[in-house]
Amino acid sequence: MNDFYRLLFPLVIFSAGCSSRPPADGGVNLKNLVTDFFRGIEEKDTGRMRRLTTDDFVLYEEGLVWNNDSGFNNIRRSLPFYVKYVLSDFVIHVDVHSGDARFNNHADFVFDDTVKMSFDWVESATFRKTADGWKMNFLSVARHMGYTPPRYDTMRFARERYAKRVTDFAKEPIREGGTVFLGNSLTEFGDWKKLLNDSDVVNRGIAGDNTFGMLDRLGDVLARRPKKIFIEAGINDLAQDIPPGVIVGNILVIMGRIKAACPGGAIYVHSVLPTNADARTEYPEVVGKNALVVDLDRALKSAVEERGGVYIDVKAVVEDGQGDLDRRYAKPDGLHLNSAGYAEWANLLRRMRR
C-alpha cells in the first residue's frame, strides 16, 4: 500500500474534554462534517476538505503525519482514481467548544479503471468550534483487528540527486512532440540520442528513483506532449520491499495520466531487469530478488498490454541461462548495464521500429 492509500484510509480513536451544555444539534453537525469531508475525497474537492478542517489539521497514522498540503499533493499525484465511502455506527460526544466522533468506514477504490481495493476501517476524529462553525482538527488512523498493512519505504534512494535532476529538468526548454525516456539509473545512464540516432530524445532518468518519485515528477514529462514515451521502473521499488502489485498499480497510473494528457501518444513499458551476485557488494538490497523480478514482469506485461501499451522485454536479451543479469552486459556492480548491454537494448528498440 503506497502513501496515497494511507491518506485515504484513516481510522481513529480519540476523546474530547469535559462537557458542559452540549448543543442540541452538535452530534448531527459533526456527523455531517465527517460525511462531507469524505465526499470531498470522493469528488477530489480539496477546497471543500480545506474548508471543513482547521489550519493546523493533522492526520496521524502509525508514525506517518499528514497536513492538508501534503495530503492534497498525494491525491493529485494519484489521479485518476474512484472511491466510494460508506460511513456507519457513529458514536459522538460534543460539548460547547469541542467534540469527538468514532465510526466505521468501508471504502471501495478503483485506480486507473483497473486496480481495485476494498477496506474496512474504524475511524475517529476530533473537532473544534470556531467562529466559522465546526471544523475537524485531528484524524488518527488505527488498523482493523486482523489486518496488518505492508510496511515499506517509498522515499527515493538518492534524494539530493533527485532534487538536482528535477531542478535541471525545469531549466530545459519545453518542446512538444519527440520521445521521452522516463526511468531510474538504467535510463539516466543511457545515451539515448546516440544509441537511437535521434536528436529529439529527452532523457528523464534519475538514479535511485522509484515509481513514487516518477509519479511526483510526471508533470514535466506531460508538459512536453511526447509522441512516444518509454517507461523503465521497478528495481528500486523491489529493493525497498514495495510489493509488485503496488509497482504495477503505480505504472498503470502513470500510463493513465499520459493517455489523458497526450491522446494518441504511444506508451512503451520496459521489463524490469534482473541483477547478478556481483551486486552484493554495492547494492545488497537487490540481491535475491530475481524471483520477484520474474513475477513483476509477468504481471506488468499482462497489465500493460491490457491497457493498450507496448511491453518491451529487455530482460530476455540481457539475462543469462540462470535468469541473472549476464555479466557480458553488466558493469562490475551487478546491477547496471555496460556499453554492450545498452547496445543490446538499443538493438531491440530499433528492431521494434521496423
N, C-alpha and C positions, 0 to 999 in steps of 0.2 A: 504494500500500500504506500503510494507516494505522499508527499507533504500536502498536496491538494486534498486527498481523501481525508486527512486528519482535520483540515479546516471544516469540511462539510459534514463530519460525523461527530459533533460534540455531545458529551454527556456530562451530567453534573450532580453534585450534592452539596448544598450549602444552606446555611440558615441565617435568617435575619435577626436583628437585635430585638429588644423588648418592644412590646406592643402597647400602644396607647389606645386611642379610639379609632379602630380601622374604618376607612371609608367604606360605605355600603357597596360601591361598585369596584372596589380595589381589585378583587380577585378576577373579575371579568376583564378589567383593563390590562392586567398583567398577562392573562391568557391570550388576549387579542394581540398584545405586543409581541409575544413569543411567536405566535402564528404568523404575524406579518413579517417578522424577521426571516423566518424560513421561506415564506413566499418570495421574499426579496432574493434569496439564493436561487430559488427555482427560476425566477424571471431574470436573473443576473442583474438585478436593480441595486447596484451598490449605493446609489443615492438614498434609497429608502432605508437600507441597512444602516447607513451612517446616521440618518435622522432618528432612528429608533435606539441608538446607543449613545453613551456619554463620550466625551472627548478622550477619556482615559480608559475606554473599554478594553478589556483583555479576555482572550480565550486561552485557557491553560489546559494542556493535555500531556500527561506523563513526561514532564520535563520540557515540553515544547510550548513556547509562548507566542501568541499572535496578537497584533493590534489590527485596527481596521485597514491600515495601509498595506501591511504585509499580507493580510488575508485577501484583500481585493486583488492584489497582484497575482495571487495563486488562482483566483477564479478566472482572471483574464487569460492567463497563460494556459489554462486547461480547456479552453473552448476548442471545439464545440462539445457540449455535454447537455444531457437532460437529467433532471432529478425530480422526484416526487416524494414529499414527506407526508407521513400520517402521524399526527401527534395525538396522544391519548393519556388517560389516567393522571390528570393534573392534580397535584397537591400543592396548594398555595397558602402562604402566610403573608400578611401585609399589615403594616401599621401606617402612621401618618406620613412618614418620610421614606420608608424603605420596605422591601419585601423580598420574598424568595419563592421560587416555583420548582417543583420536581415533576418530571413527566417522562413518558416513554416516547420513543421516536422510531418509526420504521421508515427506512429510506431505500428507494429503488433508483439506481443510477444507470445511465447508458452513456458511454463515452464514444464519440465519433461514430454513432449509429451502430456500433459493433460490440464494444466491451461492456458487459452487463454485470452489475454487482448489487446485492441487496444486503442491508444490515439492520439489526435491531439494537437499539441503544437505550440506556436510562440516562436522562439529562436533567440538569437543573441550572438555574440562573439566579442572579441577584439583581435588584433594581433600586433606583433612587428616584424620588420625586423631585423634579426640577421646576424652574419657572416655566419651562415649555412642556411640562407634563411628565409622565412616567418614561424612564429610559433604562435600558439594560446596561449594567456596568461591568458584569463579570459572568463568564461562562466557563465551567470547568468540565473536563472530559474524563470519564472513568469507563473502562471496558465492561461489557456484559460478562456475567459469570460463565465460564466455559469457553470464552473466546480470547485467544491470545494473538494480537496483531503482530505481523512481522516487524522486526526492527532492523533498520539498515541506515547507513549514512548516505544522504543524497548530495552532500557537498562535493564540489569539484576538487580533484587531487591537487591541482596547481593553481590556486586562487589568484596569485599575483600575475601569473602568465595569462590566465583567463581575462583578468581586468585589463591588462595591457593590450591584448589582442583585440578585445571588444572596442577599446578606445581607438586603436589604429584603424579598425574597420570603419568606424564612424567618420574618419577623416577622408576616406576614399570617395571619389565622385560616384554618384549613382547613375548607372547606365542600364536601361531596361533591356530585356532580352538576354541572349547568351546562355552560358552554362554555369551553374554553381555547384561546387562540391562542399557539402556540409558534413563535418565529422570530427574525429578526435586526432591524435597524433599521426595515425596512419594516413589520414587525409592531409594534415598540415605538412608533413614531410615529403609529400609527392609534388614534383614539379609538373603539374598537370598541363600547363601551357605547352611545355616542351614535349612531354610524354604523348600528348594527343595532337600536337602541332595545331593548336587552337588558341589564338590570342584573346578570345572572348571568355576564356575560362576564369572564374573567380574562385579563389581558394578560401573557404570558410572553415578550415580545420583548426582546432585548438587542442594541443597536447593536454591530456588529463581530463578532458571534458566527458560528460556523460549525457544521457538523454534529457535529464532535467535542465542541464546547462544549455543544451541546444534549443529546448523549448523557450527558455528565457531570452535567447538572442535571435529568435526566428524572425523578428520584425525587420532586421537588417537584410535578411535574405528575401523576404516577401516584397520589400520596397523595390527590389531590382526586377521584379516580374520575370523571372527566368523562363526561357523556353524549355530548358532541361535542368533538373536538379538531381544530384546523386547524393544519397544519404548513406553514411557509414557510421555505425554506432553500436555499442553494446558491450565491448570487452571491459571497459572501465566500470560499467554498471555491475557486471558479474563480479569484478574484483571487489566491489563494495557490498556484495551479497544482496543486491537488488534482484528480486525474483524475475525469471524470464517473462512471466505474464505481464508484469509491470513494464518491462522494457518494450515488449511488443505493443502494449497499450499506448505508451508514450510515442512510439514511432508512428502508430496509426493516427494519433492526434496531430503530429507534425504533418503527415500526409493530408489529413483533412483540412488543416489550415492552409496548406499550399494550394489545394484544389479550389478552396473558396476564394483565395486572393489571386490565383493565376490560372483561371479556367483555360483548358487547352494545353497547359504545360505538361510535359512528360516527367514522371516521377520514377526514379530508379533507386532501389534499395539493395545495398551490398550485404552479403552474408557476413557474419562475424567470423573472424579468423581465429584458428587455434594458436596456442603457444607451444614451446617445447621446454625440455628440462633446464635449458640454459637460463630461463627466466628466474630460476630460483634465487640467483644472487641479487639481481636488481629489482625484480618485480615478483616477490614471493606470493603476493596476494592473488596472482592469476594462475599460479601453479595448481594442477589437479582439477582444473575446471573445464577441460576439453569435453567431458561428457555433457556438461551444461551447455557448452557451445553447440553441440550437436542438437540437443533438444530445442535450444533457442532458434537455431537456423531452420529447423523443421517447422516450428510454429510461425516464424517470420515469413517464410516462403508462402505458406498457405494463406496467411492474413494479407500479405501484400498483394498477391495475385487476385485474391477475392475482392480487394478494393480497387482493382484496375491498375496497379503499379507493376513495374517490371522488377523481378528479383534477379540479382546477379550473383552467381555462385563463385566468388573469388576463392573461397576456401578449397574448392575442388582442384584448383590449379596450383596451389602453394602448399598443400599438405602432403605428408609422406604416407607410406603404406600403413602406418600405425595410427593415423589421424592426428599427428602432431604437425606443427609448423616445420616444413622441410628446411634443414639447415642450409641447403643450397640457396634458399631465398630469404634467409633470416639474418639479421645482424647478430652479433655475439650475445646480445641481451636476451635472445629467445622470444622476443615479443614483436619487435619492429622489422620491417622489410628492408632488405638491401637493394641495390640497383637492379639485380636480376629479378627480385620479387616484384618490384614496380614494373619492370618490363613485361613480366607475365600478366600482371593486372591490366596494363595498358593494351597489350595484345588482345586480351579478352574483350575489352571495351571496343576496340577497333573492329573485331570480328562481328560484334553485335550491330555495328553501324552499317554494315554492308546490306 
